[in-house]
Amino acid sequence: MRSATRGQRDEKTRVVDASVRFMRQKRQRDALENDNFHEDPHANIVLQKNVPKFEEEDMPAVKRRKPSTPGAKTELGRRKKLESKLRFRRKFTALHEEYNQSKINDPEASIKGYQAYEEAAAPPSTVPPRKFCGVCGCFGGYTCIRCGTRFCSIECREVHNDTRCLKWTC
């Protein structure tokens, strides 16, 4: 029995408009922002000294020497302080939202120089925007017909069609 293939072909090469493309990009950015945005799950774990670590399974226990120089102890303190800062750092968006909430609660509280950050703007660029491949990051010379994402080669187009194309539109 024969069937019409025109509808199937149109659905396969469906072109989305600019508003759908914008929403797709927004969803993709939000997914990237929310990716791995959580507290360190191992932050509160207390290790026992007699339990060997994975790297030290067959190695004999080595006693640490006390620092011989007077500045070595402060260097160790600086290193631990830096490690704790890196472990508990927050993203800029979280800090920005926290500041906005404190500004709503107490309008007189302001951080010096923050208003300059909010009002900062750059002039428009005089050169055209650079277009990169959505798969590998090389210069993208071609554009997807359906979603408008750029790609550089047939291999990247196939990867895009299999895994990325119109993924964020539903």
VMD Tcl script that draws the C-alpha trace (Angstrom):
set ca {
  {0.00 0.00 0.00}
  {1.28 3.44 -0.87}
  {1.48 6.26 1.62}
  {2.24 9.96 1.41}
  {5.81 10.85 2.31}
  {5.43 14.62 2.00}
  {4.34 15.04 5.65}
  {7.19 12.89 6.89}
  {9.70 14.86 4.85}
  {8.35 18.20 6.08}
  {8.53 17.09 9.70}
  {12.12 15.95 9.26}
  {13.27 19.27 7.77}
  {11.10 21.49 9.95}
  {12.55 24.98 10.35}
  {11.93 26.76 13.65}
  {11.50 30.52 13.97}
  {13.69 32.96 15.88}
  {11.63 32.90 19.09}
  {11.89 29.10 19.36}
  {15.63 29.32 18.69}
  {15.96 31.94 21.43}
  {14.03 29.78 23.90}
  {16.20 26.79 22.94}
  {19.37 28.76 23.60}
  {17.98 30.00 26.91}
  {17.10 26.47 28.06}
  {20.52 25.23 27.03}
  {22.26 28.04 28.95}
  {20.11 27.38 32.02}
  {20.96 23.68 31.87}
  {24.66 24.52 31.69}
  {24.36 26.97 34.61}
  {22.53 24.45 36.78}
  {24.92 21.65 35.93}
  {26.91 20.66 39.01}
  {25.55 23.54 41.13}
  {25.49 21.94 44.56}
  {27.42 21.87 47.78}
  {30.43 19.61 48.17}
  {29.02 16.27 49.39}
  {32.36 15.30 50.98}
  {32.85 18.55 52.91}
  {31.60 17.25 56.28}
  {33.24 13.82 56.18}
  {35.82 13.39 58.93}
  {38.59 10.98 58.01}
  {40.09 8.77 60.68}
  {43.86 8.77 60.85}
  {44.25 5.00 61.11}
  {42.17 4.30 57.97}
  {44.45 4.27 54.92}
  {43.56 6.40 51.92}
  {43.27 4.79 48.49}
  {46.63 6.16 47.36}
  {48.43 4.90 50.47}
  {47.28 1.25 50.57}
  {50.67 -0.45 50.42}
  {52.85 2.44 51.55}
  {54.22 2.49 55.11}
  {53.15 5.31 57.39}
  {55.48 8.31 57.25}
  {55.67 10.75 60.14}
  {55.58 14.40 59.21}
  {58.38 16.64 60.32}
  {57.68 19.91 62.00}
  {58.53 22.89 59.83}
  {62.11 23.97 60.36}
  {61.66 27.53 59.12}
  {59.48 30.02 60.97}
  {57.52 31.01 57.82}
  {56.59 27.45 56.87}
  {53.79 27.27 59.43}
  {52.13 30.41 58.07}
  {52.50 29.04 54.53}
  {50.61 25.91 55.60}
  {47.87 28.09 57.10}
  {47.61 30.12 53.89}
  {47.33 26.96 51.83}
  {44.54 25.56 54.04}
  {42.70 28.88 53.88}
  {42.94 28.91 50.09}
  {41.71 25.31 49.90}
  {38.66 26.13 52.01}
  {37.92 29.18 49.84}
  {38.06 27.04 46.72}
  {35.93 24.30 48.26}
  {33.09 26.58 49.37}
  {33.10 29.10 46.53}
  {29.81 30.17 45.02}
  {28.95 31.09 41.49}
  {28.65 34.71 40.48}
  {24.93 34.41 39.85}
  {24.39 33.16 43.42}
  {26.38 36.08 44.82}
  {24.46 38.51 42.60}
  {21.09 37.15 43.76}
  {22.23 37.28 47.39}
  {23.23 40.92 47.00}
  {19.90 41.78 45.36}
  {18.02 40.11 48.23}
  {20.03 42.04 50.83}
  {19.40 45.23 48.85}
  {15.64 44.57 48.95}
  {15.74 43.86 52.70}
  {17.94 46.87 53.53}
  {17.93 49.52 50.74}
  {20.63 51.63 52.40}
  {23.16 48.79 52.43}
  {25.29 48.97 49.32}
  {28.70 47.75 48.32}
  {31.10 50.38 47.05}
  {31.64 50.04 43.32}
  {28.75 47.65 42.79}
  {26.59 50.29 41.10}
  {29.39 50.85 38.61}
  {29.31 47.13 37.81}
  {25.54 47.16 37.23}
  {25.74 50.17 34.92}
  {28.85 49.12 32.98}
  {28.35 48.67 29.25}
  {30.61 48.12 26.27}
  {30.08 49.70 22.86}
  {28.90 47.40 20.08}
  {31.62 45.51 18.27}
  {32.92 46.81 14.96}
  {33.83 43.32 13.72}
  {31.27 40.62 12.87}
  {30.70 37.88 15.47}
  {32.81 34.75 15.22}
  {30.86 31.60 14.44}
  {31.99 28.36 16.06}
  {30.96 24.74 15.60}
  {28.43 23.64 18.21}
  {30.01 20.19 18.43}
  {33.80 20.57 18.40}
  {34.41 24.33 18.74}
  {36.23 24.90 15.44}
  {35.12 27.62 13.05}
  {31.62 26.70 11.91}
  {31.08 27.40 8.25}
  {27.71 25.67 7.94}
  {24.33 26.13 9.64}
  {21.72 23.54 10.60}
  {18.53 24.06 8.58}
  {16.24 23.13 11.47}
  {17.69 24.87 14.53}
  {20.36 27.27 13.24}
  {23.27 25.76 15.17}
  {26.60 26.03 13.38}
  {28.88 23.11 12.54}
  {32.15 22.70 10.65}
  {32.03 19.33 8.89}
  {29.82 16.43 7.87}
  {30.95 14.43 10.91}
  {29.95 17.26 13.25}
  {26.63 17.62 11.41}
  {25.90 13.93 11.97}
  {26.75 14.21 15.68}
  {24.57 17.31 15.92}
  {21.62 15.62 14.18}
  {21.93 12.50 16.34}
  {22.35 14.11 19.75}
  {21.72 17.85 19.81}
  {19.32 19.09 17.14}
  {16.05 20.41 18.61}
  {16.79 18.70 21.92}
  {15.98 21.81 23.96}
  {12.78 22.82 22.16}
  {10.27 20.48 23.80}
}
mol new
graphics top color blue
foreach p $ca { graphics top sphere $p radius 0.5 }
foreach p [lrange $ca 0 end-1] q [lrange $ca 1 end] { graphics top cylinder $p $q radius 0.2 }
display resetview
